[in-house]
Amino acid sequence: TLGVVVLLVVVLAALGAFRGTKPIAPEKIVTIERGDIARSVVARGKIGPLSKVEVKSKANGLIISLLADVGDSVTNGQVLAELDKENLQAQVREAQATRDGEAANLQAAIAVEAKARIEAANPELEFAQRDFVRAQELFKQKIASQQQLDDASRAHEVAKNRQQLLDATVQTAGAQVEQARARVAAAKAVLDRAEETLRYATIRAPFSGIVLTRPTEVGDAVSSILNLGSAATLIMTLGDVSSVYIKGEVDEADIGKADCGQRVRTKVESFPNESFEGVVKRIAPMGRELNNVTTFEVRVSILNPQGRLRVNMTANAEIVLE
């Protein structure tokens, strides 16, 4: 009888203990499987795009159209935004008119130079020199008078002076042609700058990727990066997420076990039952100390062809040691 009572007490106690136990969440229950045990080091960090660029304009103006929004995929060279071009187009037309005017002036200067060269080729000097030599010979033979010799000499000097004047005119005309050429080149440079500025009003993607941010709207004023530098208006931010990276921190006690090229298994909270394969690309040569704990930055590269990993997701990168 005593044994039966003891057994009954034990059963009741077991039932009470079982009823007091909280149920286990299904996601915390796993099936026991046989597998390999791997030594690893875990680096925790944020996911970032392989490359990221802030898109800014080289021209000033108002945004009249935005052709990409946050999350859109864009290709290299695709038009992202358009600025108001009315003033820029007027500057191009003005520069074209100036260039055409200077080109016409150049043609006129070339014509003047050609005329001067023709006039400089006048044979009067040669004829005057022959007449003077002939007069000298005749004067020696007592055939020509002193007056005739003086007249031939005077004509020869006048012809020489006129030839020098014509030669100087040719040089002046040549210099004017060169000046006209320089003005044409300057006008063409102004036109090239105006056309280039007009092209700047069409903002294109510098590479293929996705739009990460777009703080501007149609009608916003845009300041040029050529004028304000880094303070210029940010139109949008692009990122290449075909490959992503994690910048994680590894404790100094484990950093000696990590090396570039090691395989990495990455977990993110958005996909708890999946892991993403990656490779250690870089390990910082100098650690950082915070609250008496020294860590080293490790950069892990992960292929992301489907774009499932998104920028700024929190990730745990497990560096497989062996």
Residue, then its C-alpha position, 0 to 999 in steps of 0.5 A: t500500500l505504501g508503494v502505491v501511494v509513493l508511485l501516485v505522488v511521483v506521477l502527480a508531481a510529474l504531471g504538475a511539472f509538465r503542466g507548469t512548463k511553457p510551450i516551446a516556439p516552433e521556430k526554435i525547434v530543429t531536427i537533429e542532423r549529422g554534419d561537420i563542425a566548423r570553427s568560425v569568427v563572427a563579424r557583425g555589421k551593416i550591408g553596403p553597396l559595392s559602389k555608391v555615388e551622389v548624383k549632382s549637376k554641373a549646371n544651374g537651373l530648375i528641375i523640370s523632370l525626374l525620370a527615376d525614383v527610389g528603388d528603380s533600377v537604372t543603366n549606365g547613361q540612362v537619363l535621370a533628370e532634366l533641367d530647364k534649358e531655355n536660358l542655356q539654349a539662348q547662350v548656345r545661340e548667342a555663342q554660335a552667332t559670335r562664332d559665325g561673325e568671327a568666321a566671316n571676319l576671318q574670311a575678309a581678312i584672308a581676302v585682304e591678305a591675298k589682295a596685298r600679296i598680289e599688289a606686292a608682286n607688282p613688277e614696277l620695281e624691277f622695271a624702274q631698276r632696269d631703267f636706272v641701270r640703263a640710264q647710268e650706262l647712257f650717262k657714262q656714254k654721254i648719251a643721256s643727260q644728268q636730268q634723265l639720270d636723276d629722273a631714273s634714279r628718282a623713279h627707282e627710289v619711288a618704286k623701292n619705297r612703294q615695294q617696301l610699303l606693299d611688303a609691310t601691307v602684306q605683313t600687316a594683313g597676315a597678322q590680321v588674319e592670325q588675329a582673326r583666326a584667334r578670335v574664331a578659336a576663342a568664339k568656338a571655345v565659348l560655343d563649346r562651353a555653352e554646348e557642354t553646359l547645355r548637355y550638363a542640363t541632362i543628368r545621366a546615370p554614371f553606372s548601372g545600379i539602383v536609386l537609393t535616395r532622391p531628396t529632390e522634386v520637380g521644380d526644385a532649384v539645382s546649384s552646380i557642383l562646378n560652383l559650390g563643390s560638395a555643397a551642390t544640390l544632391i539630386m539622387t544617390l545611386g548604388d551598385v548592389s550586384s555585389v554588396y559588402i559588410k563592414g564588420e568588427v572582429d575582436e582582437a582575440d580572433i583577428g589573428k585567425a582571419d585572413c583575406g580570401q576566407r569563405v564567409r557565411t552571412k545571415v540576415e534577419s530578413f532571411p533567417n533560414e538562409s545564408f549567403e556566401g561571401v569572401v573576406k576582401r580586406i582586414a584593417p591593419m589598425g584596430r579601434e579601441l572602444n570601452n577598453v575593447t579593441t576590434f578590427e574592421v573586416r570587409v566581406s564581399i557578397l554576390n547579390p545578383q537578385g538584389r535580395l540583400r538591401v543596403n543597411m540590413t544588419a548582417n552576421a558574417e561568419i568567417v569559416l576558419e576550418 
